[in-house]
Amino acid sequence: MVRGVVMPGPGRELELREFARPELEPGAVVLRTLGSEVCGTDVHLRHGQLAGVPYPIIPGHVSVGVVDELGPGPAALDVSGRPLEIGQVVTFLDVHGTCGRCWYCTVAHASTRCPNRRVYGITMPAEEGLLGGWAERIHLLPGAHVIPLPESLDWRAFLSTGCGMPTALHAVSLAEIAFGDTVVVQGSGPVGLCAAVLAQLRGAGQASRQVNNFGAAHVFAADRLIAVEVLTPAGNWSSFPPHKHDTERDGESQLEEIYYFELDGGPEAMGYQRVYPSGPDKRTDVLAEVRGGDVVLIPDGWHGPSMSVPGYDMYYLNVMAGPSPDRAWLICDDPAHAWVRGTWDEQEVDPRLPFYTADESTVDAR
């Protein structure tokens, strides 16, 4: 027998019940549950605030487990088309049984809105078996979208974001947040916190970096000063495409800047900083090897990339100030390299980021 926690109905106490082990169909999977989140949706379920819920149910729609048993015949496949193996640590998409024919499935590519969908832990009744994560085993029906977790990823770290992270990721993607945007995140629940974390990340691929806007113009009160931190994983470039802010005009601020560097890896750790002329009267030209404690002064010119060499993560503090009465950080990309930004849409953000989460009151994407 297998134990599971059952929500018998709105406002009623949870119950611990025993269930028979499922008889597997071809293509089905049984997971030994490692963990399952308690989501805000589960609170709504507890209070009867969602329509069409077939109580009693086994809650838990975001879960992680170990493949414990496979149905007869050819092994079930993961989302990449690879056969699942006993002992793999996996998660799965909670939405199941979409039709593949309706407008949401075929046009909007939003199968989570399909009217035929069923959802583990929400719209699958307990009488049908172990179809929620709050149980010792989870029965994945044939056709479930199963996602193996990388061996390097602790399942607890994955589960800590729950369904807040994919929800926030979808929102940030739809919003098309761009360099220089100001982002307002309403609410500091799991979705809001995840959106704040994602809004810190800039670039993609080898141009990925984390920016903490602790002293940005809209965050920290000052007359002229602007300050941000940038953290760049080893082997990546930041401050790229090269940009400038040395002329007061529409869309650009006049700001002198200081880069202060620290590098992870001891006194031998190093990186590089490039600055080059942006006009006849703006002739700063620097290609400098930088180590921990070094400073690069940028009175004018295109600056970037800041190059973090393989093996050494880079931190730099940007401090800026200028003569304009309007305290703003407005930049202009070098037209020769501005096209690089357009390539980020097809690349993933470096999975090493974020290194850590800054205080939510200072998080923004600029």
Secondary structure in CASP SS format (residue, H / E / C, confidence):
PFRMAT SS
TARGET T0000
AUTHOR 0000-0000-0000
METHOD secondary structure of the structure
MODEL  1
M C 1.00
V E 1.00
R E 1.00
G E 1.00
V E 1.00
V E 1.00
M E 1.00
P C 1.00
G C 1.00
P C 1.00
G C 1.00
R C 1.00
E C 1.00
L C 1.00
E E 1.00
L E 1.00
R E 1.00
E E 1.00
F E 1.00
A C 1.00
R C 1.00
P C 1.00
E C 1.00
L C 1.00
E C 1.00
P C 1.00
G C 1.00
A C 1.00
V E 1.00
V E 1.00
L E 1.00
R E 1.00
T E 1.00
L E 1.00
G E 1.00
S E 1.00
E C 1.00
V C 1.00
C C 1.00
G H 1.00
T H 1.00
D H 1.00
V H 1.00
H H 1.00
L H 1.00
R H 1.00
H C 1.00
G C 1.00
Q C 1.00
L C 1.00
A C 1.00
G C 1.00
V C 1.00
P C 1.00
Y C 1.00
P C 1.00
I E 1.00
I C 1.00
P C 1.00
G C 1.00
H C 1.00
V C 1.00
S E 1.00
V E 1.00
G E 1.00
V E 1.00
V E 1.00
D E 1.00
E E 1.00
L E 1.00
G C 1.00
P C 1.00
G C 1.00
P C 1.00
A C 1.00
A C 1.00
L E 1.00
D C 1.00
V C 1.00
S C 1.00
G C 1.00
R C 1.00
P E 1.00
L C 1.00
E C 1.00
I C 1.00
G C 1.00
Q C 1.00
V E 1.00
V E 1.00
T E 1.00
F E 1.00
L C 1.00
D C 1.00
V E 1.00
H E 1.00
G C 1.00
T C 1.00
C C 1.00
G C 1.00
R C 1.00
C C 1.00
W H 1.00
Y H 1.00
C H 1.00
T H 1.00
V C 1.00
A C 1.00
H C 1.00
A C 1.00
S H 1.00
T H 1.00
R H 1.00
C C 1.00
P C 1.00
N C 1.00
R C 1.00
R E 1.00
V E 1.00
Y C 1.00
G C 1.00
I C 1.00
T C 1.00
M C 1.00
P E 1.00
A H 1.00
E H 1.00
E H 1.00
G C 1.00
L C 1.00
L C 1.00
G C 1.00
G C 1.00
W C 1.00
A E 1.00
E C 1.00
R E 1.00
I E 1.00
H E 1.00
L E 1.00
L C 1.00
P C 1.00
G C 1.00
A C 1.00
H C 1.00
V E 1.00
I E 1.00
P E 1.00
L C 1.00
P C 1.00
E C 1.00
S C 1.00
L C 1.00
D C 1.00
W H 1.00
R H 1.00
A H 1.00
F H 1.00
L H 1.00
S H 1.00
T C 1.00
G C 1.00
C C 1.00
G H 1.00
M H 1.00
P H 1.00
T H 1.00
A H 1.00
L H 1.00
H H 1.00
A H 1.00
V H 1.00
S H 1.00
L H 1.00
A H 1.00
E C 1.00
I C 1.00
A C 1.00
F C 1.00
G C 1.00
D C 1.00
T C 1.00
V C 1.00
V C 1.00
V C 1.00
Q C 1.00
G C 1.00
S C 1.00
G C 1.00
P H 1.00
V H 1.00
G H 1.00
L H 1.00
C H 1.00
A H 1.00
A H 1.00
V H 1.00
L H 1.00
A H 1.00
Q H 1.00
L E 1.00
R E 1.00
G C 1.00
A C 1.00
G H 1.00
Q H 1.00
A H 1.00
S C 1.00
R E 1.00
Q E 1.00
V E 1.00
N E 1.00
N E 1.00
F E 1.00
G E 1.00
A C 1.00
A C 1.00
H C 1.00
V C 1.00
F C 1.00
A C 1.00
A C 1.00
D C 1.00
R C 1.00
L C 1.00
I E 1.00
A E 1.00
V E 1.00
E E 1.00
V E 1.00
L E 1.00
T E 1.00
P C 1.00
A C 1.00
G C 1.00
N C 1.00
W E 1.00
S E 1.00
S C 1.00
F C 1.00
P C 1.00
P C 1.00
H E 1.00
K E 1.00
H C 1.00
D E 1.00
T E 1.00
E E 1.00
R E 1.00
D C 1.00
G C 1.00
E E 1.00
S E 1.00
Q E 1.00
L C 1.00
E E 1.00
E E 1.00
I E 1.00
Y E 1.00
Y E 1.00
F E 1.00
E E 1.00
L E 1.00
D C 1.00
G C 1.00
G C 1.00
P C 1.00
E C 1.00
A C 1.00
M C 1.00
G E 1.00
Y E 1.00
Q E 1.00
R E 1.00
V E 1.00
Y E 1.00
P C 1.00
S C 1.00
G E 1.00
P C 1.00
D C 1.00
K E 1.00
R C 1.00
T C 1.00
D C 1.00
V E 1.00
L E 1.00
A E 1.00
E E 1.00
V E 1.00
R C 1.00
G C 1.00
G C 1.00
D C 1.00
V E 1.00
V E 1.00
L E 1.00
I E 1.00
P C 1.00
D C 1.00
G C 1.00
W E 1.00
H E 1.00
G E 1.00
P E 1.00
S E 1.00
M E 1.00
S E 1.00
V C 1.00
P C 1.00
G C 1.00
Y C 1.00
D C 1.00
M E 1.00
Y E 1.00
Y E 1.00
L E 1.00
N E 1.00
V E 1.00
M E 1.00
A E 1.00
G C 1.00
P C 1.00
S C 1.00
P C 1.00
D C 1.00
R C 1.00
A C 1.00
W C 1.00
L C 1.00
I C 1.00
C E 1.00
D E 1.00
D C 1.00
P C 1.00
A C 1.00
H C 1.00
A H 1.00
W H 1.00
V H 1.00
R H 1.00
G H 1.00
T H 1.00
W H 1.00
D H 1.00
E H 1.00
Q C 1.00
E C 1.00
V C 1.00
D C 1.00
P C 1.00
R C 1.00
L C 1.00
P C 1.00
F C 1.00
Y C 1.00
T C 1.00
A C 1.00
D C 1.00
E H 1.00
S H 1.00
T H 1.00
V C 1.00
D C 1.00
A C 1.00
R C 1.00
END
